[in-house]
Amino acid sequence: MTDVLVLNGPNLGRLGTREPDVYGALDAPTLAETIGAWGTELGLAVEVRQTDDEATLVGWLHEAVDARRHVVLNPAAFTHYSYALRDAVAQVTTAGLRLVEVHLTNPATRERFRHTSVVAGVATGTIAGFGPDSYRLALQALVGAPPA
């Protein structure tokens, strides 16, 4: 069974209450359960984590490299400016692991400052704008499964 870390950045623990008109009504615990169920269906061992702390997220990416785990990453606000996160992502992908950047919304359709991702250039791929299904699509990409 392939191990996958699903990592969520700042403010994603507030899903369901934070701007539900933008991010939807699904709360973080339910999203984590749903992601786990999708992973199981695909034969993946999925662990979902969330932090508002940049250093913790960087440490988890280092852990992924050391444990040889693929990653689904929603860097949230760190997407646009965290070069430390970008460098940790590069360590994942240069180690021969896959990392899919995900976003619930499409950053290109939002405020101008959200249009740039410092992570995208070193990620295996990016999936954005499909709400919670962005995670499902990312997991499918990791196993090479066709979309449902």
Z-matrix of the N, CA and C atoms (Angstrom, degrees):
N
C 1 1.462
C 2 1.526 1 108.44
N 3 1.312 2 116.86 1 132.47
C 4 1.453 3 122.50 2 179.83
C 5 1.520 4 110.12 3 -79.09
N 6 1.335 5 115.81 4 131.05
C 7 1.462 6 121.62 5 176.99
C 8 1.516 7 109.92 6 -88.26
N 9 1.337 8 115.59 7 134.27
C 10 1.464 9 121.63 8 179.19
C 11 1.517 10 108.91 9 -133.78
N 12 1.322 11 115.33 10 131.13
C 13 1.464 12 120.95 11 170.68
C 14 1.522 13 107.60 12 -95.96
N 15 1.321 14 116.96 13 128.36
C 16 1.460 15 122.15 14 172.48
C 17 1.519 16 105.71 15 -107.79
N 18 1.325 17 115.39 16 113.27
C 19 1.457 18 121.58 17 -172.92
C 20 1.525 19 110.47 18 -113.96
N 21 1.315 20 115.59 19 131.28
C 22 1.457 21 122.42 20 -179.47
C 23 1.510 22 110.32 21 -120.39
N 24 1.319 23 115.25 22 135.26
C 25 1.451 24 121.86 23 -177.43
C 26 1.518 25 114.04 24 -89.96
N 27 1.339 26 115.33 25 -158.92
C 28 1.461 27 122.02 26 -169.02
C 29 1.528 28 114.19 27 -59.79
N 30 1.301 29 113.44 28 141.41
C 31 1.458 30 126.05 29 175.33
C 32 1.527 31 114.45 30 74.20
N 33 1.329 32 118.15 31 -6.93
C 34 1.457 33 119.09 32 -179.92
C 35 1.526 34 112.15 33 -73.30
N 36 1.316 35 117.32 34 -16.22
C 37 1.455 36 120.66 35 172.07
C 38 1.520 37 112.24 36 -69.55
N 39 1.319 38 116.49 37 -12.56
C 40 1.467 39 122.47 38 -178.84
C 41 1.531 40 112.68 39 -98.47
N 42 1.331 41 115.96 40 9.31
C 43 1.467 42 118.53 41 179.09
C 44 1.522 43 109.98 42 -55.03
N 45 1.303 44 115.29 43 146.24
C 46 1.455 45 121.01 44 -178.27
C 47 1.512 46 112.34 45 95.88
N 48 1.343 47 115.99 46 -32.04
C 49 1.471 48 120.17 47 177.93
C 50 1.522 49 111.36 48 -115.38
N 51 1.309 50 117.86 49 -24.86
C 52 1.467 51 121.64 50 -179.57
C 53 1.528 52 109.72 51 -87.22
N 54 1.299 53 116.77 52 112.28
C 55 1.458 54 123.47 53 176.48
C 56 1.535 55 112.81 54 40.72
N 57 1.334 56 116.96 55 63.06
C 58 1.468 57 119.02 56 -178.79
C 59 1.528 58 113.17 57 -60.10
N 60 1.336 59 117.42 58 -23.62
C 61 1.459 60 120.03 59 176.77
C 62 1.527 61 111.60 60 -68.70
N 63 1.338 62 117.04 61 -21.61
C 64 1.470 63 122.10 62 178.63
C 65 1.527 64 110.44 63 -99.48
N 66 1.350 65 117.08 64 -48.18
C 67 1.457 66 122.10 65 -171.05
C 68 1.527 67 114.17 66 -101.97
N 69 1.327 68 117.96 67 -5.90
C 70 1.452 69 121.24 68 179.00
C 71 1.523 70 112.52 69 93.08
N 72 1.321 71 115.32 70 172.75
C 73 1.461 72 122.01 71 -175.45
C 74 1.520 73 113.43 72 -94.17
N 75 1.329 74 117.93 73 -8.61
C 76 1.459 75 121.52 74 -178.86
C 77 1.519 76 109.99 75 -68.07
N 78 1.337 77 117.13 76 126.93
C 79 1.459 78 119.52 77 -179.20
C 80 1.531 79 110.89 78 -85.03
N 81 1.329 80 115.95 79 165.36
C 82 1.468 81 121.60 80 -174.69
C 83 1.530 82 113.14 81 -60.82
N 84 1.339 83 120.23 82 -45.20
C 85 1.468 84 118.59 83 179.09
C 86 1.535 85 112.92 84 -61.96
N 87 1.320 86 117.01 85 -39.38
C 88 1.467 87 120.00 86 179.12
C 89 1.520 88 110.30 87 -68.25
N 90 1.327 89 117.08 88 -39.81
C 91 1.465 90 120.15 89 176.50
C 92 1.526 91 109.92 90 -60.33
N 93 1.326 92 117.19 91 -44.58
C 94 1.471 93 120.81 92 179.97
C 95 1.531 94 110.82 93 -61.12
N 96 1.331 95 117.80 94 -42.91
C 97 1.468 96 121.44 95 177.79
C 98 1.529 97 110.85 96 -62.49
N 99 1.320 98 116.01 97 -42.08
C 100 1.462 99 121.37 98 -179.52
C 101 1.523 100 110.69 99 -64.67
N 102 1.321 101 116.59 100 -43.81
C 103 1.468 102 121.12 101 178.05
C 104 1.532 103 109.44 102 -61.20
N 105 1.327 104 116.81 103 -42.99
C 106 1.465 105 120.49 104 178.30
C 107 1.517 106 112.00 105 -60.37
N 108 1.333 107 116.47 106 -41.58
C 109 1.469 108 120.31 107 179.37
C 110 1.525 109 110.66 108 -66.22
N 111 1.327 110 117.41 109 -41.97
C 112 1.470 111 120.14 110 176.69
C 113 1.524 112 110.27 111 -59.95
N 114 1.333 113 115.96 112 -43.25
C 115 1.457 114 120.24 113 179.27
C 116 1.511 115 111.79 114 -59.84
N 117 1.326 116 116.46 115 -46.04
C 118 1.459 117 121.03 116 179.04
C 119 1.525 118 110.98 117 -58.34
N 120 1.330 119 116.74 118 -44.10
C 121 1.466 120 121.34 119 178.49
C 122 1.528 121 111.59 120 -58.76
N 123 1.331 122 116.13 121 -31.81
C 124 1.462 123 121.07 122 -177.57
C 125 1.527 124 112.66 123 -93.47
N 126 1.329 125 117.46 124 2.54
C 127 1.457 126 120.87 125 -179.51
C 128 1.515 127 113.47 126 77.18
N 129 1.320 128 116.57 127 27.88
C 130 1.460 129 122.15 128 179.69
C 131 1.524 130 110.34 129 -108.11
N 132 1.327 131 116.02 130 145.57
C 133 1.459 132 121.77 131 170.43
C 134 1.523 133 105.97 132 -96.36
N 135 1.321 134 116.22 133 104.65
C 136 1.460 135 122.35 134 -172.44
C 137 1.513 136 110.62 135 -106.76
N 138 1.319 137 114.76 136 134.07
C 139 1.465 138 121.34 137 172.08
C 140 1.520 139 107.47 138 -122.72
N 141 1.337 140 116.47 139 124.41
C 142 1.462 141 122.27 140 -178.50
C 143 1.523 142 109.17 141 -103.77
N 144 1.327 143 115.42 142 131.98
C 145 1.468 144 121.57 143 178.16
C 146 1.530 145 109.64 144 -134.53
N 147 1.336 146 115.90 145 154.34
C 148 1.459 147 121.69 146 176.53
C 149 1.513 148 108.78 147 -140.98
N 150 1.335 149 115.54 148 140.52
C 151 1.455 150 121.23 149 174.71
C 152 1.517 151 109.99 150 -148.01
N 153 1.313 152 114.84 151 151.38
C 154 1.464 153 120.72 152 172.55
C 155 1.526 154 110.53 153 -96.79
N 156 1.326 155 116.89 154 1.55
C 157 1.457 156 123.01 155 -173.32
C 158 1.529 157 111.52 156 -104.65
N 159 1.301 158 116.88 157 122.76
C 160 1.467 159 121.99 158 -178.88
C 161 1.521 160 112.13 159 -61.70
N 162 1.313 161 117.61 160 -43.54
C 163 1.463 162 120.74 161 -178.13
C 164 1.530 163 111.39 162 -63.85
N 165 1.315 164 117.11 163 -37.93
C 166 1.463 165 120.50 164 177.65
C 167 1.517 166 110.37 165 -64.14
N 168 1.322 167 117.18 166 -43.28
C 169 1.460 168 121.23 167 179.61
C 170 1.525 169 110.98 168 -63.43
N 171 1.316 170 117.74 169 -42.17
C 172 1.464 171 121.67 170 176.26
C 173 1.524 172 110.08 171 -61.34
N 174 1.317 173 117.29 172 -43.23
C 175 1.458 174 121.24 173 178.26
C 176 1.515 175 112.64 174 -61.62
N 177 1.324 176 116.82 175 -39.23
C 178 1.467 177 120.31 176 177.66
C 179 1.524 178 111.34 177 -65.18
N 180 1.323 179 117.62 178 -35.74
C 181 1.462 180 120.30 179 177.19
C 182 1.527 181 110.32 180 -67.64
N 183 1.323 182 117.39 181 -39.28
C 184 1.469 183 120.18 182 174.60
C 185 1.530 184 110.20 183 -61.04
N 186 1.331 185 115.98 184 -42.17
C 187 1.462 186 121.46 185 177.95
C 188 1.531 187 110.77 186 -59.71
N 189 1.332 188 116.45 187 -40.53
C 190 1.468 189 120.64 188 178.85
C 191 1.524 190 110.93 189 -60.42
N 192 1.327 191 116.73 190 -42.24
C 193 1.473 192 120.54 191 178.40
C 194 1.521 193 109.80 192 -61.99
N 195 1.323 194 116.07 193 -49.91
C 196 1.467 195 120.81 194 -176.58
C 197 1.527 196 112.45 195 -63.60
N 198 1.349 197 116.56 196 -34.69
C 199 1.465 198 121.22 197 -178.15
C 200 1.531 199 112.24 198 -92.75
N 201 1.335 200 116.97 199 -0.51
C 202 1.474 201 122.08 200 179.81
C 203 1.531 202 110.78 201 58.84
N 204 1.340 203 115.66 202 51.35
C 205 1.470 204 121.85 203 -179.94
C 206 1.530 205 109.45 204 -113.06
N 207 1.322 206 116.97 205 134.16
C 208 1.455 207 121.34 206 172.46
C 209 1.529 208 108.13 207 -70.38
N 210 1.339 209 115.84 208 162.23
C 211 1.461 210 120.24 209 -173.47
C 212 1.526 211 110.75 210 -134.89
N 213 1.320 212 115.00 211 138.50
C 214 1.455 213 123.10 212 162.80
C 215 1.518 214 104.40 213 -110.07
N 216 1.326 215 117.10 214 124.23
C 217 1.463 216 121.29 215 -172.88
C 218 1.522 217 111.25 216 -127.14
N 219 1.330 218 115.33 217 122.98
C 220 1.458 219 120.74 218 166.78
C 221 1.520 220 105.62 219 -106.32
N 222 1.342 221 117.09 220 96.89
C 223 1.455 222 119.70 221 -176.19
C 224 1.527 223 114.23 222 -74.39
N 225 1.342 224 116.84 223 -7.94
C 226 1.460 225 122.02 224 178.99
C 227 1.535 226 109.48 225 52.22
N 228 1.312 227 118.39 226 -134.69
C 229 1.463 228 120.99 227 -175.60
C 230 1.526 229 113.16 228 -61.60
N 231 1.341 230 117.88 229 -25.41
C 232 1.467 231 120.24 230 178.71
C 233 1.529 232 111.94 231 -64.77
N 234 1.319 233 116.75 232 -18.16
C 235 1.469 234 122.92 233 179.62
C 236 1.517 235 111.65 234 -49.55
N 237 1.307 236 116.50 235 -39.34
C 238 1.457 237 122.15 236 -164.07
C 239 1.526 238 114.92 237 -94.07
N 240 1.327 239 117.57 238 -10.77
C 241 1.463 240 116.92 239 -175.26
C 242 1.527 241 115.67 240 -150.46
N 243 1.318 242 119.46 241 -8.28
C 244 1.462 243 119.87 242 -172.45
C 245 1.525 244 111.44 243 -87.09
N 246 1.318 245 115.19 244 97.37
C 247 1.461 246 119.85 245 176.49
C 248 1.522 247 111.20 246 -71.86
N 249 1.323 248 117.35 247 -26.02
C 250 1.470 249 120.31 248 174.41
C 251 1.524 250 109.34 249 -64.01
N 252 1.326 251 117.05 250 -43.18
C 253 1.456 252 120.99 251 177.85
C 254 1.521 253 110.38 252 -66.20
N 255 1.317 254 117.47 253 -42.49
C 256 1.461 255 122.59 254 178.01
C 257 1.521 256 110.53 255 -56.68
N 258 1.323 257 116.98 256 -45.17
C 259 1.464 258 120.83 257 -179.38
C 260 1.527 259 111.80 258 -67.03
N 261 1.332 260 117.49 259 -34.92
C 262 1.467 261 120.70 260 176.87
C 263 1.533 262 110.44 261 -69.56
N 264 1.320 263 117.35 262 -38.41
C 265 1.467 264 121.27 263 175.97
C 266 1.527 265 109.61 264 -61.91
N 267 1.331 266 116.65 265 -42.45
C 268 1.470 267 120.65 266 179.44
C 269 1.525 268 110.75 267 -60.69
N 270 1.316 269 117.71 268 -34.16
C 271 1.458 270 120.12 269 177.57
C 272 1.530 271 110.71 270 -65.15
N 273 1.328 272 117.10 271 -35.72
C 274 1.471 273 121.04 272 178.17
C 275 1.522 274 109.73 273 -64.44
N 276 1.314 275 116.15 274 -51.78
C 277 1.466 276 119.21 275 -173.51
C 278 1.526 277 112.54 276 -74.39
N 279 1.321 278 118.28 277 -32.08
C 280 1.474 279 118.59 278 177.66
C 281 1.527 280 111.42 279 -75.55
N 282 1.332 281 116.58 280 -13.77
C 283 1.472 282 120.75 281 174.72
C 284 1.530 283 110.99 282 -82.99
N 285 1.325 284 117.17 283 3.32
C 286 1.460 285 120.47 284 179.04
C 287 1.513 286 113.87 285 86.33
N 288 1.322 287 116.45 286 10.38
C 289 1.464 288 121.61 287 176.74
C 290 1.523 289 109.40 288 -96.98
N 291 1.308 290 115.99 289 161.08
C 292 1.458 291 119.88 290 178.17
C 293 1.518 292 110.30 291 -102.53
N 294 1.315 293 114.95 292 142.35
C 295 1.459 294 122.13 293 177.24
C 296 1.519 295 107.72 294 -136.10
N 297 1.332 296 115.57 295 120.95
C 298 1.453 297 121.27 296 178.17
C 299 1.527 298 108.35 297 -106.90
N 300 1.318 299 115.19 298 121.15
C 301 1.468 300 122.02 299 175.03
C 302 1.523 301 107.51 300 -80.53
N 303 1.335 302 116.85 301 131.97
C 304 1.458 303 120.55 302 178.60
C 305 1.525 304 110.76 303 -127.84
N 306 1.316 305 113.73 304 153.83
C 307 1.471 306 121.99 305 174.12
C 308 1.511 307 108.30 306 -143.85
N 309 1.310 308 116.62 307 138.92
C 310 1.456 309 121.43 308 177.27
C 311 1.527 310 110.81 309 -65.95
N 312 1.318 311 115.70 310 -41.23
C 313 1.459 312 121.64 311 178.75
C 314 1.525 313 109.03 312 -105.25
N 315 1.297 314 116.95 313 171.87
C 316 1.458 315 121.55 314 176.53
C 317 1.527 316 108.23 315 -94.65
N 318 1.339 317 118.04 316 105.90
C 319 1.462 318 119.83 317 -177.71
C 320 1.528 319 113.88 318 -57.13
N 321 1.309 320 118.09 319 -27.73
C 322 1.467 321 121.29 320 -178.62
C 323 1.524 322 112.50 321 -68.89
N 324 1.327 323 117.04 322 -17.65
C 325 1.463 324 120.27 323 179.55
C 326 1.527 325 111.94 324 -99.91
N 327 1.317 326 116.61 325 4.41
C 328 1.461 327 120.99 326 -174.90
C 329 1.521 328 110.54 327 -106.65
N 330 1.308 329 117.74 328 -160.16
C 331 1.462 330 122.26 329 -178.95
C 332 1.529 331 110.31 330 -56.24
N 333 1.301 332 115.66 331 148.51
C 334 1.466 333 121.58 332 -175.18
C 335 1.530 334 112.55 333 -54.63
N 336 1.336 335 117.86 334 -38.97
C 337 1.469 336 119.97 335 -177.63
C 338 1.524 337 111.90 336 -64.50
N 339 1.323 338 118.23 337 -17.56
C 340 1.463 339 121.90 338 179.41
C 341 1.533 340 112.89 339 -87.53
N 342 1.304 341 118.17 340 -4.33
C 343 1.458 342 121.38 341 -174.01
C 344 1.527 343 113.77 342 -73.08
N 345 1.310 344 117.89 343 -20.81
C 346 1.457 345 121.27 344 -177.86
C 347 1.519 346 110.81 345 -104.04
N 348 1.330 347 115.30 346 130.25
C 349 1.459 348 121.14 347 173.17
C 350 1.523 349 108.04 348 -114.22
N 351 1.329 350 116.81 349 120.91
C 352 1.463 351 119.99 350 175.68
C 353 1.524 352 110.29 351 -78.85
N 354 1.320 353 117.39 352 -12.46
C 355 1.466 354 123.57 353 -178.81
C 356 1.531 355 111.55 354 -87.08
N 357 1.321 356 118.05 355 -34.63
C 358 1.460 357 122.71 356 -171.24
C 359 1.526 358 113.37 357 -55.15
N 360 1.311 359 117.70 358 -37.61
C 361 1.459 360 121.11 359 -176.72
C 362 1.517 361 114.94 360 -68.03
N 363 1.326 362 117.69 361 -16.94
C 364 1.466 363 120.87 362 179.43
C 365 1.528 364 112.37 363 -117.58
N 366 1.343 365 117.04 364 -1.76
C 367 1.458 366 121.83 365 175.94
C 368 1.528 367 109.12 366 -80.24
N 369 1.305 368 116.57 367 157.62
C 370 1.460 369 121.09 368 174.37
C 371 1.521 370 109.74 369 -65.94
N 372 1.329 371 116.48 370 -39.46
C 373 1.459 372 122.00 371 178.99
C 374 1.508 373 110.08 372 -168.50
N 375 1.339 374 115.47 373 170.94
C 376 1.459 375 121.98 374 -179.20
C 377 1.523 376 109.36 375 -131.93
N 378 1.330 377 115.95 376 136.35
C 379 1.455 378 122.38 377 175.28
C 380 1.522 379 106.82 378 -127.81
N 381 1.320 380 116.63 379 125.27
C 382 1.461 381 120.00 380 -174.67
C 383 1.516 382 111.10 381 -145.63
N 384 1.327 383 114.61 382 147.35
C 385 1.445 384 120.58 383 169.08
C 386 1.510 385 115.86 384 95.16
N 387 1.317 386 118.49 385 4.90
C 388 1.457 387 120.97 386 -177.77
C 389 1.523 388 112.40 387 -106.90
N 390 1.332 389 117.17 388 19.78
C 391 1.464 390 120.25 389 -178.68
C 392 1.518 391 109.64 390 60.62
N 393 1.328 392 117.53 391 -146.44
C 394 1.463 393 120.06 392 179.73
C 395 1.528 394 113.55 393 -57.57
N 396 1.333 395 117.05 394 -28.51
C 397 1.469 396 119.88 395 178.89
C 398 1.528 397 112.39 396 -62.34
N 399 1.318 398 118.06 397 -17.02
C 400 1.474 399 119.62 398 174.95
C 401 1.522 400 109.95 399 -57.40
N 402 1.325 401 117.43 400 -38.44
C 403 1.466 402 121.65 401 178.74
C 404 1.524 403 111.07 402 -68.06
N 405 1.328 404 117.07 403 -42.44
C 406 1.460 405 121.20 404 178.67
C 407 1.523 406 110.28 405 -60.88
N 408 1.314 407 116.09 406 -45.04
C 409 1.461 408 120.37 407 179.10
C 410 1.526 409 111.31 408 -63.31
N 411 1.324 410 116.94 409 -37.08
C 412 1.467 411 120.66 410 178.46
C 413 1.527 412 110.79 411 -65.83
N 414 1.324 413 116.83 412 -44.00
C 415 1.464 414 119.81 413 177.85
C 416 1.524 415 110.64 414 -62.43
N 417 1.322 416 117.02 415 -41.38
C 418 1.464 417 120.35 416 177.69
C 419 1.526 418 110.43 417 -62.40
N 420 1.310 419 116.56 418 -38.01
C 421 1.471 420 119.58 419 178.65
C 422 1.527 421 110.72 420 -63.94
N 423 1.317 422 117.04 421 -36.13
C 424 1.466 423 119.97 422 -179.59
C 425 1.528 424 112.65 423 -66.46
N 426 1.323 425 116.60 424 -30.63
C 427 1.468 426 119.05 425 179.37
C 428 1.521 427 111.89 426 -100.29
N 429 1.320 428 116.68 427 -2.44
C 430 1.463 429 119.95 428 -179.97
C 431 1.514 430 113.00 429 75.01
N 432 1.346 431 116.21 430 19.04
C 433 1.463 432 120.43 431 -179.82
C 434 1.521 433 109.63 432 -79.15
N 435 1.323 434 117.57 433 143.02
C 436 1.459 435 119.84 434 175.13
C 437 1.518 436 110.28 435 -69.91
N 438 1.334 437 118.04 436 148.99
C 439 1.468 438 120.14 437 177.70
C 440 1.526 439 111.25 438 -59.90
N 441 1.326 440 115.47 439 148.06
C 442 1.481 441 121.11 440 178.88
C 443 1.513 442 110.65 441 -71.99
